[in-house]
Amino acid sequence: VTSASQTSRSVRSLLQDASYALRSLRRAPGFSVFTALVIGLGVGAAVAVFSVVKPLILAPLSFPEPEELVWIANVADPGETSLSNVTSRSSNLRDFRERNRSFDGLTGYNAFFDQRAYTLGGPGDRERLVGAQVAHDFLDVLGVQPLHGRSFTQEESLWGGPAAVILSYGFWRSHYDADPDIVGQTITLNEQAWSVVGVLPATFDFSSLFTPGVEVDFLLNFPVSDETDRWGNTMVILGRLKPGVTPQQAQADLDGIVAGLQEEQPDRWGLAAEVTPLQEKMAGPFKPALLLLVAAAGTLLLIVCVNVSNLLLARAPGRAREVAVRKAFGASRDRLARQLVLEMTVIALAGSGVGAGLAWGATRFTANTTAVKIPLLDQVGLDLPALLVGVGLALLTAVLVSVLPALHVGEGTEAAVLRTESRGSSGSRGGRRLRESLVVAEVALACVLLVVGGLFIRSFQSVLNVELGF
């Protein structure tokens, strides 16, 4: 009975403190709203940036053992970055498959697939579509299991072999109402019948990873043959390393193969191989800019914490007088501290809610935008762990600083505090110095953020103004 009574009193006390905290916030609406908005801006920016960066740089690729996947490119001359200079001939893939000792599988796709369009349906019902041409073992090497049906067979990869197609998940849902019975049927592409042998899972989007900005509706079989070899450098080669084999060991293996082929065929051109981990290849061109963005968001969140601390410190002398009055009437220091913490907890949670809304809107816009071509951008979503970290940091800052007025009023010092406040003092010399230091730190951080942002914009303008030569 005694325990239940104590619990009931504690609950009533907590509810009273919460009610008082809400009344205190209503008495200072400007401070409450402004502080919540400041917290929301910092939390929202930090969470949004982290959510954008995570799929490409921080999270592993969504394949089985993604660390085993590598990108094998041709070795272009310095300054030559066109597709023709970094892609390979079909014969390279064929010979690498036969002679290597480092890979469980080697596959590839036609990097120039978007140069050919497809139309769906008969003469009166045409729709322009995009199909990516891949080697028959493309999905097997990546470790992707079709949602329905199967992958391509080796027979379908022969020149003039059976016409087969694997539908993307989005195309399957939008054009065939997610009907699994479409597998085994035929569709008409460019007035030719193609057999639907499979449907890709929702977790694998070819265009998101390999060709951002170019939506791929289906996969087609690409013959690795003498006929396609005569097309020149067209293939992007991908490989899966054997367990325990490092990219450096695979590079040495391919270097030996290339040297042997060049010795056997002195007139052979386009023969080279450069091994790069697949995730590093995907993130490489964007990593510096994204890390700079992370640093900017972190700086902004730090500015927010300093700003909130300064707002609370500036408000502390006035709250100290209020605390002294209430303490003189018998309130305990613990309960006063709890009330102050509850006030700032409400503000911090409201600000975090604003921040979560801003981050959700920013990530939704980023995932749906077609203005930039960054791999895995469509997988961007609000990251819950990042949101919890941002909210936790905001709460910690608010709670630590909010209890200062209660700590400032010690036992038996109420009269001294009231006399000091009655003379119009704005706080101790130490408190003023701390606030001034925080202001200096905040301005310095803001200057760094503005300078870096300005340089970033100037660099972007310079890129836009490059003379293209045509």
C-alpha positions as CSV (number, residue, x, y, z in Angstrom):
1,V,0.0,0.0,0.0
2,T,2.8,2.3,0.9
3,S,4.6,1.7,-2.4
4,A,1.4,2.3,-4.4
5,S,0.8,5.5,-2.5
6,Q,4.3,6.8,-3.2
7,T,3.9,5.9,-6.9
8,S,0.6,7.8,-7.0
9,R,2.2,10.9,-5.4
10,S,5.2,10.7,-7.8
11,V,2.8,10.6,-10.8
12,R,0.8,13.5,-9.5
13,S,4.0,15.5,-8.8
14,L,5.2,14.8,-12.4
15,L,1.9,15.8,-13.9
16,Q,2.0,19.0,-11.9
17,D,5.5,19.8,-13.0
18,A,4.6,19.1,-16.7
19,S,1.6,21.4,-16.4
20,Y,3.7,24.1,-14.9
21,A,6.3,23.6,-17.6
22,L,3.6,24.1,-20.3
23,R,2.3,27.2,-18.6
24,S,5.9,28.6,-18.5
25,L,6.3,28.0,-22.2
26,R,3.0,29.8,-22.9
27,R,4.3,32.8,-21.0
28,A,7.3,33.0,-23.3
29,P,5.9,32.0,-26.8
30,G,8.6,33.8,-28.7
31,F,11.5,32.1,-27.0
32,S,9.7,28.7,-27.2
33,V,8.9,28.9,-30.9
34,F,12.3,30.4,-31.9
35,T,14.2,27.8,-30.0
36,A,12.1,24.9,-31.4
37,L,12.7,26.2,-35.0
38,V,16.4,26.5,-34.4
39,I,16.6,22.9,-33.1
40,G,14.4,21.8,-36.0
41,L,16.7,23.4,-38.6
42,G,19.8,21.7,-37.3
43,V,18.2,18.3,-36.7
44,G,16.5,18.4,-40.1
45,A,19.5,19.3,-42.1
46,A,21.8,16.8,-40.4
47,V,19.3,13.9,-40.7
48,A,18.5,14.7,-44.3
49,V,22.2,14.8,-45.4
50,F,23.0,11.6,-43.5
51,S,20.0,9.9,-45.1
52,V,21.2,10.9,-48.6
53,V,24.8,9.9,-48.0
54,K,24.1,6.5,-46.3
55,P,22.9,4.4,-49.3
56,L,25.9,5.3,-51.5
57,I,28.8,5.6,-49.0
58,L,27.9,4.1,-45.6
59,A,25.6,1.2,-46.2
60,P,26.8,-1.9,-48.1
61,L,25.3,-2.6,-51.5
62,S,22.1,-4.8,-51.3
63,F,23.7,-7.9,-52.7
64,P,25.0,-11.1,-51.0
65,E,28.6,-10.5,-49.9
66,P,28.8,-7.1,-51.7
67,E,32.5,-6.8,-50.8
68,E,33.3,-9.5,-53.3
69,L,31.9,-7.5,-56.2
70,V,34.3,-5.6,-58.4
71,W,34.2,-3.4,-61.5
72,I,36.7,-4.2,-64.2
73,A,37.3,-1.2,-66.5
74,N,39.5,-0.6,-69.5
75,V,42.6,1.6,-68.8
76,A,42.0,4.9,-70.6
77,D,44.6,7.5,-71.4
78,P,44.9,10.3,-68.8
79,G,42.0,12.7,-69.3
80,E,40.0,10.2,-71.4
81,T,36.8,9.4,-69.5
82,S,34.3,8.6,-72.3
83,L,32.5,5.3,-72.3
84,S,34.5,4.1,-75.3
85,N,37.7,4.5,-73.4
86,V,36.7,2.7,-70.1
87,T,34.5,-0.1,-71.5
88,S,35.8,-3.4,-72.9
89,R,35.3,-5.7,-75.9
90,S,33.3,-8.9,-75.7
91,S,36.4,-10.9,-76.3
92,N,38.0,-9.5,-73.1
93,L,35.1,-10.9,-71.0
94,R,35.3,-14.2,-72.8
95,D,39.0,-14.7,-72.3
96,F,39.0,-13.4,-68.7
97,R,36.3,-16.0,-68.0
98,E,38.4,-18.8,-69.4
99,R,41.8,-17.9,-67.9
100,N,41.2,-16.4,-64.5
101,R,41.9,-18.0,-61.1
102,S,40.4,-15.3,-58.9
103,F,36.7,-15.0,-59.7
104,D,33.7,-17.1,-59.0
105,G,32.0,-15.4,-61.9
106,L,32.5,-12.7,-64.6
107,T,29.7,-10.9,-66.4
108,G,28.8,-7.6,-67.9
109,Y,26.3,-5.4,-69.8
110,N,26.3,-3.3,-72.9
111,A,27.1,0.2,-71.7
112,F,25.5,1.7,-74.9
113,F,22.1,0.0,-74.5
114,D,20.3,3.3,-74.4
115,Q,21.2,4.1,-78.0
116,R,18.4,1.7,-79.1
117,A,14.8,2.2,-78.1
118,Y,12.0,-0.3,-78.0
119,T,8.3,0.0,-78.7
120,L,5.7,-2.1,-76.9
121,G,2.6,-3.4,-78.7
122,G,1.4,-3.4,-82.3
123,P,1.2,-0.5,-84.8
124,G,-1.8,1.1,-83.1
125,D,-0.5,0.9,-79.6
126,R,3.2,2.0,-79.3
127,E,5.1,3.0,-76.2
128,R,8.8,3.9,-76.2
129,L,10.7,1.8,-73.7
130,V,14.3,1.2,-72.6
131,G,15.9,-2.2,-72.3
132,A,19.4,-3.0,-70.9
133,Q,21.4,-5.7,-72.6
134,V,23.1,-8.0,-70.1
135,A,25.2,-11.2,-70.2
136,H,23.2,-14.4,-69.4
137,D,24.8,-14.8,-66.0
138,F,24.5,-11.1,-65.0
139,L,21.9,-11.7,-62.2
140,D,23.7,-14.9,-61.0
141,V,27.0,-13.1,-60.5
142,L,25.4,-10.3,-58.6
143,G,23.4,-12.7,-56.5
144,V,20.0,-11.4,-57.6
145,Q,17.2,-14.0,-57.5
146,P,14.2,-13.1,-59.8
147,L,11.0,-12.5,-58.0
148,H,9.2,-14.7,-60.6
149,G,10.7,-17.0,-63.3
150,R,14.4,-17.3,-63.9
151,S,17.5,-15.7,-65.2
152,F,18.7,-16.0,-68.8
153,T,20.1,-19.4,-70.1
154,Q,23.4,-19.8,-71.9
155,E,21.4,-20.8,-75.0
156,E,19.7,-17.4,-74.9
157,S,23.0,-15.6,-74.9
158,L,24.1,-17.0,-78.3
159,W,24.0,-14.8,-81.3
160,G,20.6,-15.3,-82.9
161,G,19.4,-17.3,-79.9
162,P,15.9,-17.2,-78.5
163,A,14.5,-13.7,-77.8
164,A,14.0,-13.5,-74.0
165,V,13.3,-10.6,-71.6
166,I,13.2,-10.1,-67.8
167,L,10.8,-7.3,-66.7
168,S,11.8,-4.8,-64.1
169,Y,9.6,-4.7,-60.9
170,G,8.1,-1.3,-61.7
171,F,7.4,-2.1,-65.3
172,W,5.7,-5.4,-64.3
173,R,3.5,-3.6,-61.8
174,S,2.5,-0.6,-64.0
175,H,1.9,-2.6,-67.3
176,Y,0.8,-6.0,-66.1
177,D,-0.8,-5.3,-62.7
178,A,1.8,-7.4,-60.9
179,D,0.4,-10.6,-62.6
180,P,2.9,-13.5,-62.0
181,D,1.3,-15.4,-64.9
182,I,3.0,-13.0,-67.3
183,V,6.1,-15.3,-67.0
184,G,6.1,-17.7,-69.9
185,Q,4.0,-15.4,-72.1
186,T,5.3,-13.3,-75.0
187,I,5.3,-9.6,-75.5
188,T,5.8,-7.6,-78.7
189,L,8.9,-5.3,-78.8
190,N,9.7,-3.6,-82.1
191,E,7.2,-5.9,-83.8
192,Q,9.1,-9.0,-82.6
193,A,7.9,-11.6,-80.1
194,W,9.9,-11.8,-76.9
195,S,9.4,-14.5,-74.3
196,V,9.1,-13.2,-70.7
197,V,11.3,-15.5,-68.6
198,G,11.4,-13.6,-65.3
199,V,10.5,-10.5,-63.2
200,L,13.1,-8.7,-61.2
201,P,12.6,-8.2,-57.4
202,A,11.7,-4.8,-56.0
203,T,15.1,-4.7,-54.2
204,F,17.1,-4.6,-57.5
205,D,16.8,-1.6,-59.8
206,F,19.3,-1.8,-62.6
207,S,19.1,1.9,-63.5
208,S,19.4,3.1,-59.9
209,L,22.8,1.5,-59.5
210,F,24.3,1.4,-63.0
211,T,22.6,4.1,-65.1
212,P,21.0,6.8,-62.8
213,G,18.8,9.1,-64.8
214,V,18.0,6.4,-67.4
215,E,15.0,4.3,-66.4
216,V,15.3,0.7,-67.5
217,D,12.1,-1.2,-68.1
218,F,13.5,-4.7,-68.8
219,L,16.7,-6.7,-69.3
220,L,17.6,-8.3,-72.6
221,N,20.2,-11.0,-73.3
222,F,23.5,-9.7,-74.7
223,P,25.5,-12.2,-76.8
224,V,29.2,-12.4,-75.7
225,S,30.3,-13.4,-79.2
226,D,32.5,-12.5,-82.2
227,E,29.6,-10.5,-83.7
228,T,29.4,-8.2,-80.7
229,D,33.2,-8.1,-80.3
230,R,33.4,-6.4,-83.7
231,W,31.3,-3.5,-82.2
232,G,34.4,-2.5,-80.2
233,N,34.5,-1.3,-76.6
234,T,30.9,-1.7,-75.5
235,M,30.9,-3.8,-72.3
236,V,31.1,-3.0,-68.6
237,I,32.6,-6.0,-66.9
238,L,31.7,-7.0,-63.4
239,G,33.1,-9.8,-61.3
240,R,32.6,-11.7,-58.1
241,L,35.8,-12.6,-56.3
242,K,36.4,-16.0,-54.8
243,P,36.2,-16.1,-51.0
244,G,39.5,-14.8,-49.5
245,V,40.7,-13.2,-52.8
246,T,41.5,-9.5,-52.5
247,P,41.0,-6.9,-55.4
248,Q,44.8,-6.6,-55.4
249,Q,45.3,-10.3,-56.1
250,A,42.6,-10.3,-58.8
251,Q,44.4,-7.3,-60.4
252,A,47.6,-9.3,-60.5
253,D,45.8,-12.2,-62.0
254,L,44.2,-10.1,-64.7
255,D,47.6,-8.4,-65.4
256,G,49.1,-11.8,-66.1
257,I,46.2,-12.7,-68.4
258,V,46.5,-9.5,-70.3
259,A,50.2,-9.9,-70.8
260,G,49.8,-13.4,-72.1
261,L,47.0,-12.4,-74.5
262,Q,49.1,-9.5,-75.8
263,E,52.0,-11.9,-76.4
264,E,49.8,-14.3,-78.3
265,Q,48.0,-11.7,-80.3
266,P,50.3,-8.6,-80.8
267,D,47.8,-6.8,-83.0
268,R,44.9,-7.1,-80.5
269,W,43.7,-3.7,-79.3
270,G,41.5,-2.6,-76.3
271,L,43.1,-5.2,-74.0
272,A,43.4,-3.9,-70.4
273,A,41.8,-4.4,-67.0
274,E,41.6,-2.3,-63.9
275,V,39.9,-3.8,-60.8
276,T,37.9,-1.5,-58.5
277,P,35.5,-2.6,-55.7
278,L,32.0,-2.0,-57.0
279,Q,30.9,0.2,-54.1
280,E,34.0,2.3,-54.4
281,K,33.4,2.7,-58.1
282,M,29.8,3.8,-57.6
283,A,30.6,6.3,-54.8
284,G,34.0,7.5,-56.1
285,P,33.0,10.5,-58.2
286,F,30.5,11.8,-55.6
287,K,32.3,10.9,-52.3
288,P,34.2,14.2,-51.8
289,A,31.2,16.4,-52.4
290,L,29.0,14.2,-50.2
291,L,31.5,14.2,-47.4
292,L,31.8,17.9,-47.6
293,L,28.0,18.1,-47.3
294,V,28.1,15.9,-44.2
295,A,30.7,18.2,-42.7
296,A,28.6,21.2,-43.5
297,A,25.5,19.6,-41.9
298,G,27.6,18.6,-38.8
299,T,28.8,22.2,-38.5
300,L,25.2,23.5,-38.8
301,L,24.1,21.1,-36.0
302,L,27.0,22.3,-33.9
303,I,26.0,25.9,-34.5
304,V,22.4,25.0,-33.4
305,C,23.7,23.4,-30.2
306,V,25.8,26.5,-29.4
307,N,22.9,28.8,-30.3
308,V,20.5,26.9,-28.0
309,S,23.0,26.9,-25.2
310,N,23.5,30.7,-25.5
311,L,19.7,31.3,-25.6
312,L,19.3,29.4,-22.4
313,L,22.4,31.0,-20.7
314,A,21.0,34.5,-21.6
315,R,17.7,33.5,-20.0
316,A,19.3,31.9,-16.9
317,P,19.6,35.0,-14.7
318,G,15.9,35.8,-15.0
319,R,15.1,32.1,-14.3
320,A,17.5,32.1,-11.3
321,R,15.3,34.8,-9.6
322,E,12.2,32.7,-10.2
323,V,13.9,29.7,-8.8
324,A,15.0,31.6,-5.8
325,V,11.5,32.8,-5.1
326,R,10.0,29.3,-5.4
327,K,12.8,27.8,-3.4
328,A,12.2,30.4,-0.6
329,F,8.6,29.1,-0.5
330,G,9.8,25.5,0.1
331,A,10.3,24.0,-3.4
332,S,13.2,21.5,-3.5
333,R,16.1,21.9,-5.9
334,D,15.4,18.5,-7.5
335,R,11.9,19.4,-8.3
336,L,12.9,22.8,-9.7
337,A,15.5,21.2,-11.9
338,R,12.9,18.6,-13.1
339,Q,10.5,21.4,-14.1
340,L,13.2,23.2,-16.0
341,V,14.3,20.0,-17.7
342,L,10.7,19.3,-18.6
343,E,10.3,22.7,-20.2
344,M,13.3,22.2,-22.5
345,T,12.4,18.7,-23.2
346,V,9.1,19.9,-24.6
347,I,10.8,22.5,-26.7
348,A,13.5,20.0,-27.9
349,L,10.9,17.4,-28.8
350,A,8.8,20.0,-30.7
351,G,11.9,21.1,-32.5
352,S,12.9,17.6,-33.3
353,G,9.4,17.0,-34.7
354,V,9.9,20.0,-37.0
355,G,13.3,18.6,-37.9
356,A,11.9,15.2,-38.7
357,G,9.3,16.8,-41.0
358,L,12.0,18.9,-42.8
359,A,14.2,15.8,-43.2
360,W,11.3,13.7,-44.5
361,G,10.4,16.3,-47.1
362,A,14.0,16.7,-48.2
363,T,14.6,13.0,-48.5
364,R,11.3,12.5,-50.4
365,F,12.3,15.3,-52.8
366,T,15.8,13.9,-53.3
367,A,14.6,10.3,-53.9
368,N,12.2,11.5,-56.6
369,T,14.3,14.1,-58.3
370,T,15.7,13.6,-61.8
371,A,17.8,16.7,-61.7
372,V,21.0,14.9,-60.6
373,K,22.3,11.5,-61.7
374,I,23.7,9.9,-58.5
375,P,23.6,6.1,-58.0
376,L,21.1,4.7,-55.5
377,L,19.4,8.1,-55.1
378,D,15.9,6.5,-55.3
379,Q,16.8,4.4,-52.2
380,V,17.1,7.6,-50.1
381,G,14.7,7.6,-47.2
382,L,14.5,9.1,-43.7
383,D,17.1,7.3,-41.6
384,L,15.7,6.5,-38.2
385,P,19.1,6.0,-36.4
386,A,20.3,9.3,-37.7
387,L,17.0,11.0,-36.5
388,L,17.4,9.4,-33.0
389,V,21.0,10.7,-32.8
390,G,20.0,14.2,-33.8
391,V,17.1,14.2,-31.4
392,G,19.3,12.9,-28.6
393,L,22.0,15.5,-29.2
394,A,19.3,18.3,-29.1
395,L,17.8,16.9,-25.9
396,L,21.2,16.5,-24.3
397,T,22.2,20.1,-25.0
398,A,18.9,21.5,-23.8
399,V,18.8,19.4,-20.6
400,L,22.4,20.1,-19.6
401,V,22.0,23.9,-19.9
402,S,18.5,24.2,-18.6
403,V,19.3,23.0,-15.1
404,L,21.9,25.8,-14.6
405,P,19.4,28.2,-12.9
406,A,18.5,25.6,-10.3
407,L,22.1,24.8,-9.6
408,H,22.9,28.5,-9.4
409,V,20.6,28.9,-6.3
410,G,22.2,26.9,-3.4
411,E,20.8,26.2,0.0
412,G,20.5,29.4,2.0
413,T,21.5,31.7,-1.0
414,E,18.0,32.7,-2.0
415,A,18.1,36.2,-0.4
416,A,21.5,36.9,-2.0
417,V,20.3,35.9,-5.4
418,L,17.2,38.1,-5.1
419,R,19.3,41.1,-3.9
420,T,21.7,40.6,-6.9
421,E,18.8,40.3,-9.4
422,S,17.0,43.3,-7.9
423,R,20.0,45.4,-8.7
424,G,19.6,44.6,-12.3
425,S,22.6,42.4,-12.7
426,S,22.5,40.3,-15.9
427,G,24.6,37.4,-14.4
428,S,28.0,36.7,-13.1
429,R,31.2,37.7,-14.8
430,G,31.9,34.1,-15.5
431,G,28.5,33.6,-17.1
432,R,28.9,36.6,-19.3
433,R,32.3,35.4,-20.5
434,L,30.9,32.0,-21.3
435,R,28.1,33.5,-23.4
436,E,30.6,35.8,-25.2
437,S,32.8,32.8,-25.9
438,L,29.8,30.9,-27.3
439,V,28.9,33.8,-29.5
440,V,32.5,34.0,-30.9
441,A,32.4,30.2,-31.5
442,E,29.1,30.5,-33.3
443,V,30.1,33.3,-35.5
444,A,33.4,31.5,-36.4
445,L,31.5,28.3,-37.3
446,A,29.0,30.3,-39.4
447,C,31.8,32.0,-41.2
448,V,33.4,28.6,-42.1
449,L,30.0,27.3,-43.3
450,L,29.4,30.4,-45.4
451,V,32.9,30.4,-47.0
452,V,32.7,26.7,-47.8
453,G,29.2,27.1,-49.2
454,G,30.3,30.0,-51.3
455,L,33.3,28.1,-52.7
456,F,31.0,25.2,-53.5
457,I,28.6,27.4,-55.4
458,R,31.5,29.1,-57.3
459,S,32.9,25.7,-58.3
460,F,29.5,24.6,-59.5
461,Q,29.1,27.8,-61.6
462,S,32.6,27.2,-63.1
463,V,31.5,23.6,-64.1
464,L,28.4,25.0,-65.8
465,N,30.4,27.6,-67.7
466,V,33.0,25.2,-69.1
467,E,33.3,25.6,-72.9
468,L,32.1,22.2,-74.3
469,G,33.8,22.7,-77.7
470,F,30.6,22.2,-79.8
